[in-house]
């Protein structure tokens, strides 16, 4: 399997260039379902130990179903599949440029949850224009063991997020282990209490964010990803969901730059424009959306061939013990 590795503001992306599964043609959400059902060993082989590690996000390049797109991509991680991945799209664009497949300028990349525009500003800098993002539920409170009462918004930014108001601990590197533990408890409590996204979709990301004291950023965040690993980048889909909440509360005007800094110091510059109104369930109000624009940097880390020799007991990787959060067709909004 031929792969190219990059990191986006510290978060790794592994792009499968050749040697991935043949998923056929058709809509990408259907190909993702075939990937999960028929070829999950490719996912485990590419990103799990001993060839990868838990923070690795994989990206399978595909022929796009939408003829206006330059590429298609399906994202996955140590336990399952992602609808979209903001840092990953930036990494994919930089990788395609590195391979000579994408020039500077504006392009379109198809994902299982919609088309994302990418502007390759330079070999290592990309602005993405994400799919429509929106807040689904405001001020959802849960009583979490070892944490107490926690309040946050449920929002969609390409994945489902629970965006906590504030943080139980200072967002500093020395608190990372405790932040992971506490956010895992929040994730489990949300599931146990039946809190979901649209159509029962699992909330597979938890984010803490606080106002930044630095002049070069507006907010500092910590994001727990599916598989129980924290995001080293500021999280592109999480930043999109956060912008949707800020817009809904009237706290950020359209086209105003807002800088999100991760707990490990990566930065995304972001803004939004109003998006379309989404038709929800007849018993629910329609949702106003935002189209988030996010700028970040990615750098190539390596290019290699992953090999599975005959008799290798770990040819399909060492499985994580965390529970997978699959993307469903009902998540595509």
N, C-alpha and C positions, 0 to 999 in steps of 0.2 A: 504494500500500500504506500503510494507516494503522498507525503504530507508536507505542508509548509506551516510552520509555527510563527505566530506573532503575539505581541501583547498590546493591548489598548489601555493606556494609562495604568499599566501594571497587571491587567487581567488577561490570561492567556486565551488564545484561539488557535485551534488546530484545524486547518482546512484540508480535507481529503481531495486531492487533485486527481488521483487515479487509483484504481484498485478497490473502490467502494462497491456497494451492492447495486445491481441493476434493478431499479424500481419501476421501469417502464415510463410511460408518458401519462399525461392527464393532470388534473389539479394537484397542487402541491400538498394540500391537506390529505388527499387520498393516498399520495405517495408516502407521506409521513406514516399513515396507518399501515401501509404495506411494510415499511421499514420496521416499525415496532413489531408487527405480527410475524414477519417472515425472515428478517435479517438483523435482529437485535444483536447478534454476536459481533457484527461489524462495529456497532457502537461501542460495545464493551472492549473489543480489541483495540480500538483507536484511542480511547481516552482513559481507560482504567489502568491501574498498576498491573504489570511492571513497565508498560510502555508509556503510560501517562500518569496523571495524578488527579485527586478529587476536584481541584479547582479548574481543571482543563475543560473548556467548552469546545466541542467539535462542530464542524460545519461541512456538510456534504454538498458539493457543487452539483447542480442539476440543470438540465435543459429547462428553461422557463416555459410555463404553459401560456403565459401572456406574451404575445409577440412583440410588445413594446419594451420588453425587459431585456437587458443584456445578459442576465444570469438568474438562476434560481438557486436557493439554498435552504437546507433543512438543518436546524440547530439541535444539538443534543448535549448531554452532560453525563456525569458519572452514574446517574440513576434512571434517566429517561430523556424526554424530548421537550423542547421549548418552542412556543409559538413564534416568538421573535427574540432577537438578542441585539441590543443597541451596540454594545462594545464589539460584539461579533460581526455585525454588518460593517463597522469601521475596519475591523481586521480583515474581513473578506475583500473589501475594496482595495486596501493597501496591498494585500496578497495578489489580487488579480493584476494590479499595476506592476508589481514586482515581477510577475510572470509574463508581462508584455501583453496581457489580454484586455486591459482597460486603460485608456488614456486619461489625461487630466480633463476635468470638466464634469458635466452632469450626466448621470446614468440612472437606470432603474433596475432594482434587484427585487425579485419576487420571493416571498416567504409564504409559509402555510397560512398566515393570517392577513396577508395583503401585500401590496407593493410599497417598497420604501425607495425614495429618491436619495441618491448619494452624489455629492459634489466633491470630487477629488481636487482639493485646493492645491495640494502638493503631494509628493511621493509618500509623505507620512502624516498628512493632515486631511481630515474628511469632515464634511458636514452632512448629516443625514436628516431627511425630512420623514418623520415616522408616520405610521398609520394613525387614524383618529384615536385619541385618548380621552378618557372621561372618568369622572367620579361616579361610582355606583351607589355607595352608601356613605353618609357622613356621621362621624362621631359614634362609631360602634364600640361599645365598652365590653371588656371581658375581664373576669377575675382570674388571674394567673398565679398558680402556686409559686411561691418564692419571689414574685414580682409585685403582686397586688393588683389593683384595678388599673387597667390599661385602656386607653381610648385612641382610636385611629380611624382613618377613612379607608374604605375598600375602593380601589380604583384600578382601571385597565390602562396599560400603556404598551400592550403587545404581550404581556403576561399579567396575571392577577396579583395585586399587591395589597397588603395591609400596611398603611402608612401611619406609624405611631407618632403622636404629637409629643415631641421631646424624646428623652432617652433615660432609661433607668440608671445608666452609668455614664460618666464622661466618655465621649467618643474619642478615645485615645488608644494607641496600639497596645499599651500594657493591659487594657481591658478586653482585648479581642476574645480570649477564651470564654470569659464570663458573658460577653455580649452574644456569642454564638449559643451558649447554653440557654440564656434567657429568651432569645428570639426563637429557638427551637420549641421551648415551652409555650410561647405565644402561638406559634404555628399549630402545635398539637391542640391547644385549647380552642382555637378557632374551628378546627375540624370537629372536635368533640362536641362543641356547642352548635354545630350546623351552620356556621357562617360561610357563605360561598359567594362567588361571583355570579354572573348571569347563567341561568339554566343549570344551577348546581355546580358550576365550574370550581375546582379546588383553588383556594388562595395559596399559591406556591412560593410567594416571596414575602418577607417581612422586612420593613425598613424603619429605622430610627433616623430622625433628622433634627438638627438644632441650628439656630442662627449662628453664623460664623462671626467670630471676633476679629477675623483678618480682613484687611481692606481689599484683598484680591479674590474673595469668594463671598457668596451670600449665605451659603448653607453648608454644613458638614453632615455626611450621612454614613450609615452602616446598613448594608443589605445582606440578609440571609437568603441564599438561593436554594432551589430544590436540591436535595442531596445533602443539606445541612452544612454547606460551605459558604463562607462570606465572600462577597464580591470585592476584589481589589480595586476595581474602577468605581466611578460614581454611579454606575448602572444606567444604561441608556433608556431601557423601558421603565425603570423606576423614576428616572428624572422626568420622563414624559408623563407618567402618572402624577407625579408631584406638581408639575406645571398645571395639569388639569384641575387639581384641587385648589391651587393658588388662584387660578382664573375663576373658578366657581365661587370662591370667597371674596373676589374683588381685590385681592392682595397683589396682583401683578398684571400690569396692562399689556396688551398685545405688542409684540415687537420690542419689548424691553429685555435687554440682556440680563440673564440671571446665571450665576456661576455656582455649580455644585462641586464640592470637594469631598473626596472619599476619605475614610478613616486612615488610608495609607497614602494620602496626599495627591492622588490623581485628580484631574480637573476636567469638567465638561463645561463649555460655554453654551448656554441654551436660551431659547426664546420660543414664542408660539404665535400662531395666528388662529383666529376662530375657525373651527371645522364645521362639518355638516351636523345637523341634528339627527340623532339615531332613533329610529322607531323601536321602542321596547315592547315588552309584553303589554297587552291592552289594559291591564290593571295597574300598570306603572306609568309614570310620566316619561316623556321622551327625554333623551339626554343630550345636552349641548356638548360638543367635543372641541378639542384643540388639536392642531397640527403642530407638533413640537419639532423644532430644528435644534440639533445638538452637534456641536463641533468638538472633536477630540483627536488625539494622535495615536497612531499605531506604528510599531516597529517590528520588522522581521527578526525573528530569533534563530530560526534554523530551517533547514530543508533536508528531508531524509526519507528513507524507505523503512517502513515497519515490516518486520519479518515474523512469520509463524513457522517454526520448524516442526517437522513431523515428530510426534511424541511429546511436544511441549505441554505440560499439564496446565499451564496458564496461557494457552493460546488465545483464549477468549477473555483474558484479564481476570483480575481479582475483584469480585463484585463488592460494591459498597453495601453496608448494612442499612443504609437509609432507605426510606420508602419513596418510590418514584411518584412523580406527579405528571401524569400523561396529559398531552394536549388533546382536546376533543373537538370534533367539528362544531359543537355548540359554542366553543370559545371564540370562533371566528366572527367578529362583530365589526 
